[in-house]
């Protein structure tokens, strides 16, 4: 295993272990209320299977896990009656400019929240509604098997995943427990977050105001408390310097800002598979790339892990040259060198460089992740829950990767609803190293206010997400007032009825 990855995994394990004694002390302390003590026992690192760690008998654990169950619902009689949505804007990029929130209603007044992946379309979820009406939402896995054929890689997975999140939120609310407790319990109380370097450092080196960037980094690390950062060491940072790249001047759309409309131009740089761009980096280009990454690293220091993404679209040979050129900066990971489905090429890169490699944000379901793990094609898998299949499927991905001694980090670029779904999954999955929170979330003061935390804990404390310990379901409710300030101009409707999606219009069986 690569030394950088070993250190990241050791750091994660030590942090998790440091939290166990504190929980035990709170349980046995005289001033802890009975309600709080009972809840801690009920949730103690997953309940029955780990009860011995907390000094609890099996009888006490069973009693705790069945106490204080909400009687506002009768789970066996619960039925889905409606699914509604609203769309907000959460940034200015081609993907994060649109986030769709789902609300799944039931016959007993409780509802579940989910989210279609950033950049996806509400209709990816709405056309599933006819398959859901009348079903019991606590049968999460069965319903997932009914609808999973309608998902796909990239944003096409967003509808299935958003529905699956809402089902888990409903199940947790119906039984009065956090979602992580329904997944087998939790390994940790906090989830480490990684965010990007401040926007002031995301420009070509000649355009970076170093005084401003240093101040922003100080705020990022000391005030916000983040302990893992990410950057874009891409060829667009150096391509304007003469003699650094080959063919970028003749590649259609190379300097264009990423827009969703680019899908209409199949020969656009952003739509061209890496091997077909004929772009190369010269020796001078590698030197300039080293100067850029080195300048960023000098400001951040070497105590903080620093990942890289969006290196550029170029072939395997150039990928290896870039990876070797950046090795001296001890990068935590280099992401998506080539498309995720090129298993052999990813393995060739992974075997040739010392920096850990990562991919997975566009993969739907665990089968393709299994290929990556079986072939050791990457050092770290990186599912995005809005594509990968939802909460349970992402946990299954993490569990399989763990069996293959592969770590997992989570890609994310949405609202607090999907964010908290990730938090519950990561709490219940041992090999989860960190969860992404991009700049449009970490730097927008209104972003966490899109929801209200149901429990006593804040969503984030000093660069770590708090796992809800005293709130059912995902642990959040929508802040209607704040959300309505950020409705997407294309669709300003707010959870209106959707009867036009009630009727099943096809026969869905995949076999005869």
C-alpha positions as CSV (number, residue, x, y, z in Angstrom):
1,X,0.0,0.0,0.0
2,X,1.3,3.5,-0.9
3,X,2.7,5.3,2.2
4,X,0.5,8.4,1.9
5,X,-2.6,6.2,1.9
6,X,-1.4,4.2,4.9
7,X,-1.0,7.5,6.8
8,X,-4.5,8.7,5.9
9,X,-6.0,5.4,7.1
10,X,-4.0,5.4,10.3
11,X,-5.1,9.0,11.0
12,X,-8.7,8.1,10.5
13,X,-8.6,5.1,12.8
14,X,-6.8,7.0,15.5
15,X,-9.4,9.8,15.4
16,X,-12.3,7.4,15.5
17,X,-10.8,5.5,18.5
18,X,-10.3,8.7,20.4
19,X,-14.1,9.3,20.5
20,X,-15.0,6.0,22.1
21,X,-13.9,6.7,25.7
22,X,-15.8,10.1,25.7
23,X,-19.0,8.3,24.9
24,X,-18.5,5.8,27.6
25,X,-17.7,8.5,30.2
26,X,-20.9,10.3,29.2
27,X,-22.9,7.1,29.7
28,X,-21.6,6.5,33.3
29,X,-21.4,10.1,34.5
30,X,-23.8,11.1,37.2
31,X,-25.0,14.2,35.6
32,X,-26.1,12.5,32.3
33,X,-29.9,12.4,32.1
34,X,-31.6,9.1,31.9
35,X,-33.0,9.9,28.4
36,X,-29.6,10.8,27.1
37,X,-28.0,7.7,28.8
38,X,-30.6,5.5,27.3
39,X,-30.2,6.9,23.8
40,X,-26.4,6.5,24.0
41,X,-26.8,2.9,25.0
42,X,-29.3,2.4,22.3
43,X,-26.9,3.8,19.7
44,X,-23.6,2.6,21.2
45,X,-21.5,2.0,18.2
46,X,-24.2,0.1,16.5
47,X,-26.0,-1.6,19.4
48,X,-26.0,-5.3,20.1
49,X,-23.0,-6.4,18.1
50,X,-20.7,-4.0,19.9
51,X,-22.5,-3.7,23.2
52,X,-19.6,-5.4,25.1
53,X,-17.4,-2.5,24.3
54,X,-19.7,-0.2,26.3
55,X,-20.1,-2.5,29.3
56,X,-23.7,-3.3,28.5
57,X,-25.6,-6.5,28.8
58,X,-27.5,-7.9,25.8
59,X,-30.7,-7.5,27.8
60,X,-29.9,-3.8,28.5
61,X,-29.1,-3.2,24.9
62,X,-32.4,-4.8,23.7
63,X,-34.3,-2.7,26.2
64,X,-32.6,0.4,25.1
65,X,-33.0,-0.2,21.4
66,X,-36.8,-0.7,21.8
67,X,-37.4,2.2,24.2
68,X,-38.6,5.6,23.1
69,X,-39.7,4.4,19.7
70,X,-42.0,7.0,18.1
71,X,-45.6,5.9,18.2
72,X,-46.7,8.7,15.8
73,X,-46.6,6.1,13.0
74,X,-47.4,2.4,12.6
75,X,-44.6,1.2,10.4
76,X,-46.4,-1.9,9.1
77,X,-49.3,0.2,7.9
78,X,-47.3,3.0,6.3
79,X,-48.0,3.7,2.6
80,X,-46.5,6.2,0.1
81,X,-49.2,8.6,-1.1
82,X,-47.3,11.3,-3.1
83,X,-43.9,12.5,-4.2
84,X,-43.3,16.2,-4.8
85,X,-40.2,18.3,-5.5
86,X,-38.6,21.7,-5.6
87,X,-35.5,22.9,-7.5
88,X,-32.9,25.3,-6.1
89,X,-29.8,26.9,-7.5
90,X,-26.6,26.1,-5.5
91,X,-23.8,27.6,-7.5
92,X,-23.0,28.8,-11.1
93,X,-21.4,25.7,-12.7
94,X,-22.9,23.3,-15.2
95,X,-23.6,20.8,-12.6
96,X,-24.2,22.5,-9.2
97,X,-26.5,25.2,-10.6
98,X,-29.4,22.8,-10.2
99,X,-30.4,20.8,-7.1
100,X,-33.7,19.0,-6.9
101,X,-35.1,18.2,-3.4
102,X,-37.7,15.4,-3.1
103,X,-40.5,15.0,-0.5
104,X,-42.1,11.6,-0.2
105,X,-45.5,11.8,1.6
106,X,-47.3,9.0,3.4
107,X,-50.8,8.1,4.7
108,X,-49.6,8.8,8.3
109,X,-48.4,12.3,8.0
110,X,-44.7,11.7,8.1
111,X,-42.6,12.3,5.0
112,X,-39.1,11.5,3.8
113,X,-36.5,13.8,2.1
114,X,-34.2,12.9,-0.7
115,X,-32.2,14.7,-3.4
116,X,-31.6,14.2,-7.1
117,X,-27.9,14.6,-7.8
118,X,-26.5,18.0,-8.6
119,X,-27.1,18.9,-12.3
120,X,-29.8,16.3,-12.6
121,X,-33.4,16.7,-13.7
122,X,-36.5,16.3,-11.4
123,X,-38.0,14.0,-14.0
124,X,-35.4,11.4,-13.3
125,X,-37.2,10.9,-10.0
126,X,-40.8,11.9,-11.0
127,X,-41.3,9.1,-13.5
128,X,-40.6,6.6,-10.7
129,X,-43.5,7.8,-8.7
130,X,-46.1,5.5,-10.3
131,X,-44.0,2.5,-9.2
132,X,-44.0,3.7,-5.6
133,X,-47.5,4.7,-4.8
134,X,-49.2,2.4,-2.2
135,X,-45.9,0.7,-1.2
136,X,-44.6,0.6,2.3
137,X,-41.5,2.9,2.4
138,X,-39.8,0.8,5.1
139,X,-39.3,-2.0,2.6
140,X,-36.3,0.0,1.3
141,X,-34.3,-2.8,-0.4
142,X,-37.3,-4.3,-2.2
143,X,-38.4,-0.9,-3.6
144,X,-34.8,-0.2,-4.7
145,X,-34.9,-3.4,-6.7
146,X,-38.1,-2.3,-8.4
147,X,-36.7,1.0,-9.5
148,X,-33.0,0.5,-9.9
149,X,-33.3,-0.5,-13.6
150,X,-34.3,3.1,-14.3
151,X,-31.0,4.5,-13.1
152,X,-27.7,4.9,-14.9
153,X,-24.1,6.2,-14.7
154,X,-23.6,10.0,-14.2
155,X,-26.7,12.1,-13.5
156,X,-29.0,9.4,-14.8
157,X,-28.6,7.7,-11.4
158,X,-30.0,10.8,-9.6
159,X,-33.7,9.8,-9.6
160,X,-33.3,6.3,-8.1
161,X,-30.8,7.6,-5.6
162,X,-32.9,10.5,-4.4
163,X,-35.9,8.2,-3.9
164,X,-33.8,5.7,-2.0
165,X,-32.6,8.5,0.4
166,X,-36.2,9.5,1.0
167,X,-37.1,5.9,1.8
168,X,-34.4,5.7,4.5
169,X,-35.5,9.1,6.0
170,X,-39.0,7.8,6.2
171,X,-37.9,4.4,7.7
172,X,-35.9,6.2,10.4
173,X,-38.7,8.5,11.3
174,X,-41.2,5.6,11.4
175,X,-39.1,3.7,13.9
176,X,-37.8,6.8,15.7
177,X,-34.1,6.1,15.1
178,X,-31.3,7.6,13.0
179,X,-30.6,6.1,9.6
180,X,-27.2,4.9,10.6
181,X,-28.7,2.6,13.3
182,X,-30.7,0.9,10.5
183,X,-27.5,0.2,8.6
184,X,-25.9,-1.8,11.4
185,X,-24.7,0.9,13.7
186,X,-22.0,3.5,13.6
187,X,-18.2,3.5,13.8
188,X,-17.8,7.2,14.5
189,X,-19.5,10.3,15.8
190,X,-17.9,12.7,13.3
191,X,-17.1,12.5,9.6
192,X,-13.9,14.2,8.4
193,X,-14.6,16.7,5.6
194,X,-12.4,17.8,2.7
195,X,-13.0,21.0,0.8
196,X,-11.2,22.8,-2.0
197,X,-8.5,25.4,-1.7
198,X,-10.0,28.9,-1.6
199,X,-11.1,30.3,-4.9
200,X,-8.3,32.9,-4.7
201,X,-5.8,30.1,-5.4
202,X,-7.7,28.5,-8.2
203,X,-6.2,30.7,-10.9
204,X,-3.0,30.4,-13.0
205,X,0.0,31.1,-10.7
206,X,0.7,34.5,-12.4
207,X,-2.8,35.7,-11.4
208,X,-2.8,34.5,-7.8
209,X,-2.5,37.2,-5.2
210,X,-0.3,35.3,-2.7
211,X,-1.1,37.6,0.2
212,X,-4.8,37.2,-0.3
213,X,-4.4,33.4,-0.8
214,X,-2.4,33.0,2.4
215,X,-5.1,34.9,4.4
216,X,-7.8,32.7,2.8
217,X,-5.8,29.5,3.7
218,X,-5.4,30.7,7.3
219,X,-9.2,31.1,7.5
220,X,-9.8,27.8,5.8
221,X,-7.5,25.9,8.2
222,X,-7.7,27.8,11.5
223,X,-11.2,29.3,11.5
224,X,-13.2,26.8,9.5
225,X,-11.0,24.0,10.8
226,X,-10.7,21.9,7.6
227,X,-8.0,19.2,7.8
228,X,-8.0,18.0,4.1
229,X,-8.0,20.2,1.0
230,X,-8.3,19.6,-2.7
231,X,-7.2,21.5,-5.8
232,X,-7.3,21.5,-9.6
233,X,-3.8,21.0,-10.9
234,X,-5.1,21.0,-14.5
235,X,-3.4,22.0,-17.7
236,X,-5.7,25.0,-18.0
237,X,-3.5,26.5,-15.3
238,X,-0.4,26.4,-17.6
239,X,-1.7,26.3,-21.2
240,X,-1.5,30.0,-21.7
241,X,2.3,29.9,-21.2
242,X,4.0,29.3,-24.6
243,X,5.6,25.9,-25.0
244,X,3.8,24.1,-22.2
245,X,1.2,22.0,-24.1
246,X,0.7,20.4,-27.4
247,X,-2.6,20.7,-29.4
248,X,-4.6,22.7,-26.9
249,X,-4.9,25.6,-29.3
250,X,-6.6,23.4,-31.9
251,X,-8.9,21.5,-29.5
252,X,-12.5,22.8,-29.9
253,X,-13.8,24.2,-26.6
254,X,-10.6,23.8,-24.6
255,X,-10.8,27.2,-23.1
256,X,-14.6,27.3,-22.8
257,X,-16.2,27.5,-19.4
258,X,-18.0,24.3,-18.6
259,X,-21.7,24.6,-19.5
260,X,-24.5,22.0,-19.6
261,X,-25.2,23.0,-23.3
262,X,-21.9,21.4,-24.3
263,X,-23.7,18.1,-24.6
264,X,-24.9,19.4,-28.0
265,X,-21.4,19.5,-29.3
266,X,-20.1,15.9,-29.3
267,X,-16.6,17.0,-30.4
268,X,-16.2,19.5,-27.6
269,X,-13.1,19.1,-25.4
270,X,-15.2,18.3,-22.4
271,X,-17.0,15.5,-24.4
272,X,-13.9,14.0,-25.9
273,X,-12.5,10.8,-24.4
274,X,-9.0,11.4,-23.0
275,X,-7.1,9.2,-25.6
276,X,-8.6,11.1,-28.5
277,X,-7.6,14.7,-27.7
278,X,-4.0,14.3,-28.8
279,X,-3.0,16.8,-26.1
280,X,0.4,16.4,-24.5
281,X,2.4,18.3,-21.9
282,X,5.9,19.3,-22.7
283,X,8.9,19.2,-20.2
284,X,8.4,23.0,-19.8
285,X,4.7,22.3,-19.1
286,X,5.6,19.8,-16.3
287,X,8.0,22.3,-14.8
288,X,5.3,25.0,-14.8
289,X,2.7,22.6,-13.3
290,X,5.3,21.8,-10.5
291,X,5.7,25.5,-9.8
292,X,1.9,25.9,-9.5
293,X,1.4,22.9,-7.2
294,X,4.5,23.7,-5.3
295,X,3.4,27.3,-4.6
296,X,0.1,26.0,-3.3
297,X,1.8,23.4,-1.2
298,X,4.2,25.9,0.3
299,X,1.3,28.0,1.6
300,X,-0.7,25.0,2.9
301,X,2.2,23.1,4.3
302,X,2.7,19.3,4.4
303,X,0.6,18.4,7.5
304,X,-2.6,18.8,5.6
305,X,-3.6,16.2,3.0
306,X,-3.9,17.8,-0.5
307,X,-5.8,16.0,-3.3
308,X,-5.9,16.8,-7.0
309,X,-8.7,16.6,-9.6
310,X,-9.3,17.7,-13.2
311,X,-5.7,17.2,-14.4
312,X,-6.9,17.3,-18.0
313,X,-8.0,15.1,-21.0
314,X,-4.9,13.3,-22.2
315,X,-3.7,9.8,-22.7
316,X,-2.2,7.3,-20.3
317,X,1.4,8.1,-21.1
318,X,0.9,11.8,-20.3
319,X,-1.1,10.8,-17.1
320,X,1.9,8.9,-15.9
321,X,4.3,11.8,-16.6
322,X,2.0,14.1,-14.7
323,X,1.7,11.7,-11.8
324,X,5.5,11.3,-11.5
325,X,6.1,15.1,-11.8
326,X,3.8,15.7,-8.9
327,X,5.0,12.9,-6.7
328,X,7.4,15.2,-4.6
329,X,4.4,17.1,-3.3
330,X,2.9,14.1,-1.5
331,X,-0.5,14.5,-2.9
332,X,-3.2,12.5,-1.0
333,X,-4.8,11.4,-4.3
334,X,-5.1,12.2,-7.9
335,X,-8.6,11.9,-9.2
336,X,-10.1,10.7,-12.5
337,X,-6.9,10.6,-14.7
338,X,-9.0,8.8,-17.4
339,X,-12.7,7.8,-17.5
340,X,-13.7,5.3,-14.8
341,X,-14.7,2.5,-17.2
342,X,-11.1,2.1,-18.5
343,X,-10.1,-0.4,-15.9
344,X,-6.9,-1.5,-17.6
345,X,-5.7,2.0,-18.2
346,X,-6.4,3.1,-14.6
347,X,-4.5,0.1,-13.3
348,X,-1.5,1.0,-15.6
349,X,-1.4,4.5,-14.1
350,X,-1.9,3.3,-10.5
351,X,0.9,0.8,-10.9
352,X,3.3,3.3,-12.5
353,X,3.0,6.2,-10.0
354,X,3.4,6.5,-6.2
355,X,0.6,8.9,-5.6
356,X,-2.7,7.2,-4.7
357,X,-5.3,7.2,-7.5
358,X,-9.1,7.6,-7.1
359,X,-12.2,7.4,-9.3
360,X,-15.9,6.6,-9.0
361,X,-18.1,9.7,-8.8
362,X,-20.0,8.8,-12.0
363,X,-20.5,5.1,-11.4
364,X,-24.0,3.6,-10.8
365,X,-24.3,0.5,-8.6
366,X,-21.6,-1.6,-6.9
367,X,-20.8,-3.9,-9.9
368,X,-18.4,-1.5,-11.6
369,X,-16.8,-0.6,-8.2
370,X,-16.1,-4.4,-7.7
371,X,-14.2,-4.5,-11.0
372,X,-12.0,-1.6,-9.8
373,X,-11.3,-3.2,-6.5
374,X,-10.8,-6.7,-7.9
375,X,-8.2,-5.4,-10.4
376,X,-6.7,-2.9,-7.9
377,X,-7.2,-0.4,-10.6
378,X,-7.3,2.5,-8.1
379,X,-6.1,3.0,-4.6
380,X,-9.3,4.7,-3.4
381,X,-12.9,4.4,-4.6
382,X,-15.0,7.6,-4.6
383,X,-18.7,7.1,-5.0
384,X,-21.1,10.0,-5.3
385,X,-24.3,8.9,-3.4
386,X,-26.4,10.8,-5.9
387,X,-25.3,8.4,-8.6
388,X,-23.9,5.3,-6.9
389,X,-27.3,3.9,-5.8
390,X,-28.2,5.7,-2.6
391,X,-27.4,5.1,1.0
392,X,-27.4,1.3,1.3
393,X,-25.8,0.7,-2.1
394,X,-23.0,3.1,-1.2
395,X,-22.5,1.3,2.1
396,X,-22.3,-2.0,0.1
397,X,-19.7,-0.4,-2.1
398,X,-17.6,0.6,0.9
399,X,-18.0,-2.8,2.5
400,X,-16.8,-4.6,-0.6
401,X,-13.9,-2.2,-1.0
402,X,-13.0,-2.9,2.6
403,X,-12.8,-6.6,1.9
404,X,-10.3,-5.8,-0.9
405,X,-8.3,-3.5,1.5
406,X,-9.3,-0.4,-0.5
407,X,-10.2,2.9,1.1
408,X,-13.3,5.0,0.3
409,X,-13.9,8.8,0.1
410,X,-17.2,10.3,-0.9
411,X,-17.8,12.8,-3.7
412,X,-20.6,15.4,-3.1
413,X,-21.8,18.6,-4.5
414,X,-25.4,19.1,-3.4
415,X,-27.6,20.4,-0.6
416,X,-27.6,19.5,3.1
417,X,-30.2,16.7,2.5
418,X,-27.8,14.6,0.4
419,X,-24.9,15.7,2.6
420,X,-26.6,14.2,5.7
421,X,-27.4,11.0,3.8
422,X,-23.7,10.7,3.2
423,X,-23.0,11.4,6.9
424,X,-25.2,8.5,8.0
425,X,-23.6,6.1,5.5
426,X,-20.1,7.1,6.4
427,X,-20.8,6.7,10.1
428,X,-21.8,3.1,9.4
429,X,-19.0,2.2,7.0
430,X,-15.5,1.5,8.4
431,X,-13.3,2.4,5.5
432,X,-14.8,5.8,4.8
433,X,-12.0,8.3,5.1
434,X,-13.6,11.6,4.3
435,X,-16.6,13.4,2.7
436,X,-16.4,16.2,0.2
437,X,-17.9,19.6,0.8
438,X,-17.2,21.9,-2.2
439,X,-16.6,25.6,-2.0
440,X,-20.2,26.6,-3.0
441,X,-21.2,24.8,0.2
442,X,-18.3,25.6,2.6
443,X,-18.1,29.3,1.6
444,X,-21.8,30.1,1.3
445,X,-23.2,31.1,4.8
446,X,-26.8,30.4,3.7
447,X,-26.0,26.8,2.6
448,X,-26.3,25.1,6.0
449,X,-29.5,27.1,6.7
450,X,-31.4,25.3,3.9
451,X,-32.3,22.8,6.6
452,X,-32.9,22.8,10.3
453,X,-31.1,20.2,12.4
454,X,-33.6,18.2,14.4
455,X,-31.2,17.2,17.2
456,X,-29.0,19.2,19.4
457,X,-25.8,19.0,17.4
458,X,-24.9,21.5,14.6
459,X,-24.3,20.1,11.1
460,X,-20.6,20.8,11.0
461,X,-18.0,21.6,13.7
462,X,-14.5,22.7,12.7
463,X,-14.2,20.7,9.5
464,X,-16.1,17.6,10.7
465,X,-19.7,16.7,10.1
466,X,-21.6,15.6,13.2
467,X,-23.4,12.3,13.1
468,X,-27.0,12.8,14.4
469,X,-27.3,11.0,17.8
470,X,-30.7,12.2,19.0
471,X,-32.8,12.7,15.8
472,X,-34.7,10.2,13.7
473,X,-34.2,9.6,10.0
474,X,-31.6,11.9,8.3
475,X,-31.9,14.3,11.2
476,X,-33.0,17.4,9.2
477,X,-36.1,19.2,8.2
478,X,-36.4,21.8,5.4
479,X,-36.1,25.5,6.2
480,X,-38.9,26.6,3.9
481,X,-38.1,30.3,4.3
482,X,-34.4,29.9,3.3
483,X,-35.0,27.5,0.4
484,X,-37.6,29.8,-1.2
485,X,-34.8,32.5,-1.5
486,X,-32.8,30.1,-3.8
487,X,-35.5,28.6,-6.1
488,X,-34.2,27.9,-9.6
489,X,-35.5,30.5,-12.1
490,X,-36.4,27.7,-14.5
491,X,-38.8,26.2,-12.0
492,X,-40.0,28.1,-9.0
493,X,-42.7,25.6,-7.9
494,X,-42.5,24.5,-4.3
495,X,-43.6,20.9,-3.6
496,X,-46.9,21.2,-5.6
497,X,-48.9,18.0,-6.2
498,X,-47.7,15.8,-9.1
499,X,-50.7,13.8,-10.2
500,X,-49.5,13.7,-13.8
501,X,-46.9,11.1,-12.7
502,X,-49.3,8.8,-10.9
503,X,-50.0,6.4,-13.8
504,X,-47.9,3.4,-14.8
505,X,-47.4,3.5,-18.5
506,X,-45.1,0.6,-19.2
507,X,-44.4,-3.0,-18.4
508,X,-41.1,-3.0,-16.6
509,X,-39.9,-6.6,-16.4
510,X,-36.4,-7.2,-17.8
511,X,-36.8,-10.9,-18.6
512,X,-39.3,-13.3,-20.3
